[in-house]
Amino acid sequence: MAYFNNAFNKTFIADSTQAVAGTATSALTAGEVALVSGGTWASVALPGAPAAGDLGYIVQGSFYTKDTIGNNPGHGGYKESVKSKGINPRYITRLWSANCTSASQATASLSLASDCAPCGKTQFMRIDVKGSPALRFLNHNAYAIADSANVCCIDGQEYIDPALVLAVMADMALMDPLIKPFVAEGDINGLLAGAGLTLAAGTGYAVALSATTAVDSLGTAISASSRPGFVDAQVSVLSVNAGVILTYEISQAGSGYQAGDVVTLSAGNADATLTVAAAGLTAGGVIITSVTGGVSTSAVYSIAQAKGTAASGNYVPSTDPNGATKISAKVEFVGAYVDTTFGNCSFDTRDHYNAEPVEIILSQLDETGNPCNDCGVEARTPGSMQQTQGEEVIRELIMSERYRQSPYNQGNRDSARIREIEMSDELLAAVDRTATYKAYYVQHSVPRFNNPSGVFDNDQYVYKIYVKCSDAAAQAEALALLNALSAWATSTGNFVPVETNLYW
């Protein structure tokens, strides 16, 4: 018999936990998980543990609605509950959960200062696209070089407005047939003063620039770590009456805001707030910053607006961007590749699904084609895929069922019919492939007392309980199950804490 140096895995998909004692395993419903005592084969009340000397089992009701296939009744059919191996509390070695992480697009930006585009010189921007989506699509990484050759100066002008230069190059890059499938204009979403921002005026304010903080619609603080690409806006208070704000302007647009966010101006006795609606967001990929007399203001434009070709709201380029008012600009791109996704009817475990997003790299080049080290600041943030995606969870569930000799037919002309007969469709229905799942893990290592080879010291089992990230109640119940296992292990002298919110 062959032994493997990896853990045996078993997968459960939970939407609830049976926390009441005495429920038989046959009474557990699909998606219902329980800690069961091996002595009574009934659920244990949580918090609690099996009786002394009994093994424990993680048990879930069957996904199948029938007990047999065709007319072949057998002992322990498909409707048999799903069970772990017997768990001895002294041999529980680890308990942990994986954090729910949302997908985020890769971003890349290029910034030019006021003196980075002298008249008479052509600017060049190189954009590279890397990662598995590009390799799969093209069999190689992609790149393109864009330029500002068609931007001209007027008599006496020394520098070209960097916003115009960036917009022309960005528009050219996005039209390249190798780049277009993978990259899109950034959606900066800065704040825009007007009807889209509802002001609660506060008290205790003076006319000054106010620092801001923001929370989302649930009241959770927003930062660049919690929402990649987020930058706080700044608000200039223009007029007040007895400390109450009358008028204001958005002096720094910031980025990464969403409808429902609440922005706090923390400068008064009773803080003023701005509640953001969709109309209060200005989308686009170019941030243009003006500095006059040490006072900085910024606004967000689309590439077309910055280039001057949009239907409305076009930016008016400065003919003296390095003069009394210095103009700098930043253009931002996002990874935008979307792969084909098949529905449940034609699902196959061999289907491709993206495990990583595209990576975008920008660079400013001089006229010789070499990197321009004294002008052009590049920045990028890597994207991330959803952790424990439904696409991965369904594959793990199918593998777990195959350990039980439950079939999953695929690759044949009549596979869809066979899956319907063999009830594999009920497995597909148990997992939402578009959702993200939080995973709860139980690692159990059983010493191998008869081990003549001496190669491995124990048999290791990992039980995975997946719960939708949107199901807070089921998450709390799954965590309670892990805490019960931790307390049970601790009662035998085996201290195993529950590690929470790790990254999968």
Buried (B, 14 or more C-beta within 10 A) or exposed (E): EEEEEEBBBBBBBBBBBBBEBEBBBEBBEBBBBBBBBBEBBBBBBBBBBBEEEBBBBBBBBBBBEEEEBEEEEEEEBBBBBBBBBBBBBEBBBBBBBBBBBEEBBBBBBBBBBBBBBBEEEBBBBBBBBBBBBBBEBEEEBBBBBBBBEEBEBEEEBBBBBBBBBBBBBBBBBBEBEBBBBBBBBBBBBBBBBEEBBEBBBBBBBEEEBBEBBBBBEEEEEBBEEEBBBBBBBBBBBEEBEEBBBEEBEBBBBBBBBBBEBBBBBEBBEEBBBBBBBEEBBBBBBBBBBBBEEEEBBBBBBBBBBBBBEBEEEBBEBBBBBBEEBBBBBBBBBBBBBEEEEEEBEEBEEEBEBBEBBBBBBBBBBBEEEEEBEEBBBBEBBBBBBBBBBBBBBBBBBBBBBEEEEBBBBBEEEEBBEBBEEBBBBBBBEBBBBEBBBBBBBBBBBBEBEEEEEEEEEBBBBBBBBBBBBEBEEBBEBBBBBBBBBBBBBBEBEBEBEBEEEEEB
